Amino acid sequence: MVSAILPTYTRAPLTFVKGEGSWLIEADGRRFLDLGAGIAVNALGHANPALVSALTRQAETLWHVSNLYHIGPQETLAEMLVDATFADTVFFTNSGTESCELAVKMARKHFFDAGDPDRVEILTFSGSFHGRSSAGISAAGSEKMTRGFGPLLPGFRHLPFGNHEALQGAIDERTAAILVEPIQGEGGIRPLPDVCLKGLRDLCDTHGILLILDEVQCGVGRTGKLFAHEWAGITPDIMMVAKGIGGGFPLGAVLATEDAASGMTAGTHGSTYGGNPLACAVGCAVLEAVTADGFLDDVAARAGQFRQGLESLVATYPDVFEAVRGTGLMLGLVCKAANTDVVKSGYNAEVLLVPAAENVVRILPPLNITEPEVTEALARLTTCAEQVRASVSEEA
């Protein structure tokens, strides 16, 4: 008999009942150090006082009003994002998946209105993840996500990650855009080098096509910049955002230049809940915190502390780990042991990790994790490594 909750997840034997900053408390009272943050969602930790206050104030005033009317918190958050980024305009969604849907529509509508309706193809890369909608899985193209869900949506061409010649050869008169994550998250914490991001920007400019960046997982301070593409000194035409922007409250956005968004006029897109007062009030509080003086400097400091400790862990346990990947507080441990065994050992050590492709475990803590908490995290990861090493020795 099927469970009351559709069994699409293989869930860990854990039930968390409370969160405090970087910590999650299990029903039995155990305190877990959360290095997953809801998969890069809880950017300011659990039950952050500023976010609780913003949500509570808004909840006492106005929960929901249709986008048929002006929404004050939505307009405030849009202005904050426009002031802080390349964007001229913002559309709010509820998730990264919805942001992907709009980004694809926006790129195609741009060329349709420009008199080039056949320019609909979007180039994507192996290892990518752009959500679980029909457009998202069609964009990514991996068998794991698409098997059994055909027919897939047309209009996407999948290219090998890092193959410059394949990319050059794929652009033709049907190409509308290139869609890429500056750092692949689900794909195994694979950063796109700055020189490659610059090359993509130049390539798009040369061919008159759009650059769409998926910063759902790597954005909102995760890498030590507000958005990851800033490290390369480039800007996209369209950018997908979600996860950290809501700090745990469902919120996403598509940011765009005026030119890229020119086709999106009244009636071309909509959302019942997108940009609702509750979500945008929380989003404003998140953005205020992340853009405050010194916040990203602290992210960089904690990232350096983590990186140094993880490199030491790899050197000490070469039979368990191979390498460290990533930028800022979006880090990955490439495992020699099965990454699922490392995650399970983490449960015993009361530290939470997130698996990814290429036998990687992701480390995505709250951005405001403290120096003592990083030290404790590294100690618990050491315990985890000891357990995995002992298990491997027993099996041998």
C-alpha positions as CSV (number, residue, x, y, z in Angstrom):
1,M,0.0,0.0,0.0
2,V,1.3,3.4,-0.9
3,S,2.2,5.8,1.9
4,A,0.1,8.9,2.6
5,I,3.1,10.9,1.3
6,L,4.0,9.9,-2.3
7,P,7.3,7.9,-1.9
8,T,9.5,9.9,-4.2
9,Y,12.2,10.4,-1.6
10,T,14.4,7.9,0.2
11,R,14.2,9.6,3.6
12,A,16.8,9.3,6.4
13,P,15.5,7.9,9.7
14,L,15.5,11.4,11.2
15,T,12.6,13.7,12.2
16,F,13.7,17.2,13.1
17,V,11.3,19.2,15.4
18,K,13.3,22.4,15.9
19,G,16.0,24.5,14.3
20,E,18.4,27.0,16.0
21,G,20.9,28.7,13.7
22,S,23.2,26.1,12.3
23,W,21.6,23.3,14.4
24,L,18.7,21.0,14.0
25,I,17.2,19.2,16.9
26,E,15.9,15.6,16.4
27,A,12.7,14.4,18.1
28,D,14.8,12.4,20.5
29,G,16.8,15.5,21.5
30,R,20.0,15.0,19.5
31,R,21.5,18.1,18.1
32,F,22.8,17.9,14.5
33,L,25.1,20.4,12.9
34,D,23.4,21.2,9.6
35,L,25.9,21.4,6.8
36,G,23.2,21.1,4.2
37,A,20.9,24.1,5.1
38,G,18.0,22.6,3.3
39,I,20.2,22.2,0.2
40,A,21.5,25.8,0.3
41,V,18.1,27.2,1.3
42,N,18.5,28.3,5.0
43,A,21.0,31.0,4.1
44,L,20.8,32.6,7.6
45,G,20.2,29.4,9.5
46,H,17.1,28.1,11.2
47,A,14.6,30.4,13.0
48,N,16.8,33.4,12.3
49,P,15.4,36.2,14.6
50,A,15.4,38.9,11.8
51,L,13.5,36.6,9.4
52,V,11.0,35.5,12.1
53,S,10.4,39.1,13.0
54,A,9.9,40.1,9.3
55,L,7.5,37.2,8.7
56,T,5.6,37.8,11.9
57,R,5.1,41.5,11.2
58,Q,3.9,40.8,7.7
59,A,1.6,37.9,8.8
60,E,-0.1,40.3,11.2
61,T,-0.8,42.7,8.3
62,L,-1.4,40.9,5.0
63,W,-0.8,37.3,3.9
64,H,-1.9,37.2,0.3
65,V,-3.1,39.6,-2.3
66,S,-3.3,38.9,-6.0
67,N,-0.8,40.2,-8.5
68,L,-3.8,42.1,-10.0
69,Y,-2.8,44.8,-7.5
70,H,0.4,46.5,-6.3
71,I,2.2,44.6,-3.6
72,G,4.4,46.8,-1.4
73,P,7.0,44.2,-0.1
74,Q,7.3,42.8,-3.7
75,E,8.1,46.2,-5.1
76,T,10.6,46.9,-2.3
77,L,12.4,43.6,-2.9
78,A,12.5,44.1,-6.7
79,E,14.0,47.5,-6.2
80,M,16.6,46.1,-3.8
81,L,17.6,43.4,-6.4
82,V,17.7,45.8,-9.2
83,D,19.9,48.2,-7.2
84,A,22.3,45.3,-6.2
85,T,22.6,43.5,-9.6
86,F,22.8,43.8,-13.3
87,A,19.0,43.5,-13.6
88,D,16.5,46.1,-14.8
89,T,13.5,44.1,-13.9
90,V,12.4,41.1,-11.7
91,F,9.6,38.6,-11.7
92,F,9.0,36.7,-8.5
93,T,8.2,32.9,-8.4
94,N,7.9,30.3,-5.7
95,S,10.8,28.1,-6.6
96,G,13.9,27.6,-8.8
97,T,11.8,25.3,-11.0
98,E,9.3,28.0,-11.7
99,S,12.2,30.4,-12.4
100,C,13.6,28.0,-15.0
101,E,10.2,27.9,-16.7
102,L,10.1,31.7,-17.0
103,A,13.7,32.0,-18.1
104,V,13.1,29.7,-21.0
105,K,9.8,31.5,-22.0
106,M,11.5,34.9,-21.7
107,A,14.4,33.9,-24.0
108,R,12.1,32.5,-26.7
109,K,9.6,35.4,-26.5
110,H,12.5,37.9,-26.8
111,F,13.4,36.5,-30.3
112,F,9.8,36.0,-31.3
113,D,9.1,39.6,-30.8
114,A,12.3,40.6,-32.5
115,G,11.1,38.9,-35.7
116,D,13.1,35.7,-35.4
117,P,10.5,33.1,-34.2
118,D,12.7,30.1,-35.3
119,R,15.4,31.0,-32.8
120,V,14.1,28.8,-29.9
121,E,16.9,26.4,-29.1
122,I,18.7,26.6,-25.8
123,L,22.1,25.0,-25.2
124,T,22.7,23.2,-21.9
125,F,25.4,21.0,-20.4
126,S,25.8,17.5,-19.1
127,G,25.6,17.3,-15.3
128,S,23.3,20.3,-15.1
129,F,20.2,20.5,-13.0
130,H,17.4,23.1,-13.6
131,G,14.5,21.7,-11.6
132,R,12.0,18.9,-12.0
133,S,9.4,20.4,-14.3
134,S,9.0,19.2,-17.9
135,A,11.1,22.1,-19.1
136,G,13.7,21.6,-16.3
137,I,14.3,17.9,-17.0
138,S,14.3,18.5,-20.7
139,A,16.9,21.2,-20.3
140,A,19.1,18.9,-18.2
141,G,18.5,15.8,-20.2
142,S,20.0,13.2,-17.9
143,E,18.5,9.7,-18.0
144,K,18.1,9.8,-14.2
145,M,15.6,12.7,-14.4
146,T,14.0,12.0,-17.8
147,R,13.5,8.2,-17.9
148,G,9.8,7.4,-18.1
149,F,8.7,11.0,-18.4
150,G,8.7,11.3,-22.2
151,P,8.1,12.7,-24.6
152,L,10.5,15.5,-23.6
153,L,10.0,19.1,-24.6
154,P,11.9,20.0,-27.7
155,G,14.2,23.0,-28.1
156,F,17.1,22.0,-26.0
157,R,20.5,20.8,-27.1
158,H,22.7,19.0,-24.6
159,L,26.5,19.5,-24.8
160,P,29.4,17.9,-22.9
161,F,30.5,20.0,-19.9
162,G,33.7,21.8,-20.7
163,N,33.9,20.9,-24.4
164,H,34.5,24.3,-26.0
165,E,34.6,22.9,-29.6
166,A,31.2,21.3,-29.2
167,L,29.8,24.5,-27.9
168,Q,31.2,26.6,-30.8
169,G,29.9,24.1,-33.3
170,A,26.4,23.9,-31.7
171,I,25.5,27.6,-32.2
172,D,23.4,28.2,-35.4
173,E,20.5,30.2,-36.6
174,R,18.1,28.4,-34.2
175,T,20.1,29.2,-31.1
176,A,18.4,31.5,-28.7
177,A,20.4,31.2,-25.5
178,I,23.0,29.3,-23.4
179,L,21.8,28.1,-20.0
180,V,24.4,27.3,-17.5
181,E,25.1,27.1,-13.7
182,P,28.2,29.0,-12.7
183,I,28.7,26.1,-10.2
184,Q,26.9,22.8,-10.8
185,G,25.4,21.7,-7.5
186,E,23.6,18.5,-8.2
187,G,26.2,17.7,-10.7
188,G,28.9,17.4,-8.1
189,I,30.0,21.0,-7.1
190,R,31.7,21.6,-10.5
191,P,32.6,25.3,-10.8
192,L,32.8,26.8,-14.3
193,P,36.2,28.6,-14.4
194,D,36.0,32.4,-14.6
195,V,37.7,32.4,-18.0
196,C,34.9,30.1,-19.3
197,L,32.2,32.3,-18.0
198,K,33.9,35.3,-19.7
199,G,34.1,33.2,-22.9
200,L,30.4,32.3,-22.7
201,R,29.6,36.0,-22.4
202,D,31.8,36.9,-25.4
203,L,30.3,34.1,-27.4
204,C,26.7,35.2,-26.7
205,D,27.6,38.8,-27.6
206,T,29.3,37.7,-30.8
207,H,26.3,35.6,-32.0
208,G,23.6,37.9,-30.6
209,I,22.1,35.3,-28.3
210,L,21.2,35.4,-24.6
211,L,23.2,34.2,-21.6
212,I,21.0,32.6,-18.9
213,L,22.6,31.9,-15.6
214,D,21.1,29.4,-13.1
215,E,22.1,30.8,-9.7
216,V,19.4,29.0,-7.8
217,Q,22.0,27.1,-5.6
218,C,25.1,29.2,-6.0
219,G,23.5,32.7,-5.6
220,V,22.7,35.0,-2.7
221,G,26.1,35.1,-1.0
222,R,26.8,31.4,-1.2
223,T,30.2,31.9,-2.9
224,G,31.3,35.0,-1.0
225,K,29.9,37.4,-3.7
226,L,26.2,38.2,-3.9
227,F,26.1,36.2,-7.0
228,A,28.7,33.7,-8.3
229,H,29.1,35.3,-11.8
230,E,30.5,38.4,-10.1
231,W,33.8,36.6,-9.6
232,A,34.2,36.5,-13.4
233,G,33.3,40.2,-13.8
234,I,30.5,39.4,-16.3
235,T,26.7,39.8,-16.3
236,P,24.0,37.6,-17.7
237,D,21.0,38.7,-19.7
238,I,18.6,36.5,-17.6
239,M,19.3,34.9,-14.2
240,M,17.3,32.3,-12.2
241,V,17.3,32.7,-8.4
242,A,15.6,30.8,-5.5
243,K,16.7,28.8,-2.5
244,G,18.7,31.3,-0.4
245,I,16.7,34.4,-1.4
246,G,13.9,33.3,0.9
247,G,16.0,32.0,3.7
248,G,13.7,29.0,4.1
249,F,10.5,30.6,2.9
250,P,9.4,29.5,-0.6
251,L,10.6,32.3,-2.9
252,G,12.3,32.5,-6.3
253,A,12.9,35.1,-9.0
254,V,14.0,35.8,-12.5
255,L,16.2,38.8,-13.0
256,A,16.7,40.3,-16.4
257,T,17.9,43.2,-18.5
258,E,15.2,45.4,-20.1
259,D,16.2,44.1,-23.5
260,A,16.0,40.4,-22.6
261,A,12.7,40.9,-21.0
262,S,11.2,43.0,-23.7
263,G,8.8,40.4,-24.9
264,M,7.2,39.8,-21.4
265,T,4.3,42.2,-21.6
266,A,1.0,42.2,-19.7
267,G,-0.7,38.8,-19.9
268,T,2.4,36.8,-21.1
269,H,3.1,35.3,-17.7
270,G,1.7,35.1,-14.2
271,S,1.8,33.4,-10.8
272,T,-0.9,33.1,-8.1
273,Y,1.5,33.1,-5.2
274,G,4.7,34.5,-6.8
275,G,5.8,37.7,-5.0
276,N,3.3,37.3,-2.2
277,P,3.7,39.7,0.8
278,L,4.9,37.0,3.2
279,A,7.7,35.7,0.9
280,C,8.8,39.2,-0.1
281,A,9.0,40.5,3.4
282,V,11.3,37.6,4.3
283,G,13.3,38.1,1.1
284,C,13.8,41.8,2.0
285,A,15.2,40.7,5.4
286,V,17.5,38.1,3.8
287,L,18.9,40.6,1.2
288,E,19.4,43.3,3.9
289,A,21.5,40.8,5.9
290,V,23.5,39.4,3.0
291,T,24.3,42.9,1.6
292,A,25.2,44.4,5.0
293,D,28.7,45.6,5.5
294,G,31.1,42.8,6.4
295,F,28.6,39.9,5.9
296,L,30.3,38.6,2.7
297,D,33.7,39.1,4.3
298,D,32.6,36.8,7.1
299,V,31.4,34.3,4.5
300,A,34.9,34.4,2.9
301,A,36.6,33.9,6.3
302,R,34.5,30.9,7.2
303,A,35.0,29.5,3.7
304,G,38.7,29.7,4.1
305,Q,38.6,28.0,7.5
306,F,36.4,25.3,6.1
307,R,38.6,24.8,3.0
308,Q,41.8,24.5,5.0
309,G,40.2,22.0,7.3
310,L,38.7,19.9,4.5
311,E,42.0,19.8,2.7
312,S,43.6,18.5,5.9
313,L,40.8,15.9,6.1
314,V,41.5,14.7,2.6
315,A,45.2,14.4,3.4
316,T,44.6,12.5,6.6
317,Y,42.0,10.1,5.1
318,P,43.0,9.5,1.5
319,D,41.2,6.2,1.6
320,V,37.9,8.0,2.2
321,F,38.3,11.3,0.4
322,E,40.0,12.4,-2.8
323,A,39.7,16.2,-3.2
324,V,37.9,19.4,-2.2
325,R,35.9,21.3,-4.8
326,G,33.9,24.5,-4.9
327,T,33.9,28.2,-3.9
328,G,32.9,30.0,-0.8
329,L,30.5,28.0,1.3
330,M,29.5,25.8,-1.7
331,L,32.0,23.1,-1.2
332,G,32.2,19.4,-2.1
333,L,34.2,16.5,-0.9
334,V,35.0,14.1,-3.7
335,C,34.8,10.6,-2.0
336,K,36.7,7.4,-2.6
337,A,34.3,5.6,-0.3
338,A,30.7,5.7,-1.4
339,N,29.3,9.2,-0.8
340,T,26.1,7.6,0.6
341,D,28.2,5.8,3.2
342,V,29.8,9.1,4.2
343,V,26.3,10.8,4.5
344,K,25.1,7.9,6.7
345,S,28.2,8.0,8.9
346,G,27.4,11.7,9.3
347,Y,24.1,10.7,10.9
348,N,26.0,8.8,13.5
349,A,28.4,11.7,14.0
350,E,25.4,14.1,14.2
351,V,26.4,16.2,11.2
352,L,24.2,16.6,8.0
353,L,25.7,16.4,4.5
354,V,24.1,16.3,1.1
355,P,25.0,13.8,-1.6
356,A,25.6,14.8,-5.3
357,A,26.8,13.3,-8.5
358,E,30.4,12.2,-9.2
359,N,30.5,10.6,-5.7
360,V,30.6,14.0,-4.0
361,V,29.1,15.1,-0.7
362,R,28.1,18.7,-0.6
363,I,28.8,21.1,2.3
364,L,26.4,24.0,2.2
365,P,26.1,25.4,5.7
366,P,24.2,28.5,6.7
367,L,26.2,31.6,5.5
368,N,26.3,32.9,9.1
369,I,27.9,29.7,10.6
370,T,30.3,30.8,13.3
371,E,34.0,30.1,13.6
372,P,33.5,27.7,16.6
373,E,30.8,25.9,14.6
374,V,33.1,25.4,11.7
375,T,35.7,23.9,14.1
376,E,33.0,21.6,15.5
377,A,31.9,20.7,12.0
378,L,35.4,19.6,11.1
379,A,35.7,17.6,14.2
380,R,32.4,15.8,13.4
381,L,33.6,15.2,9.9
382,T,36.7,13.6,11.3
383,T,34.6,11.3,13.3
384,C,32.6,10.5,10.2
385,A,35.8,9.7,8.3
386,E,37.0,7.4,11.0
387,Q,33.7,5.5,10.9
388,V,33.9,5.1,7.1
389,R,37.5,4.0,7.3
390,A,36.7,1.4,9.9
391,S,33.7,0.1,7.9
392,V,35.8,-0.2,4.8
393,S,38.5,-2.1,6.7
394,E,35.9,-4.5,8.1
395,E,34.6,-5.2,4.6
396,A,38.1,-5.8,3.3
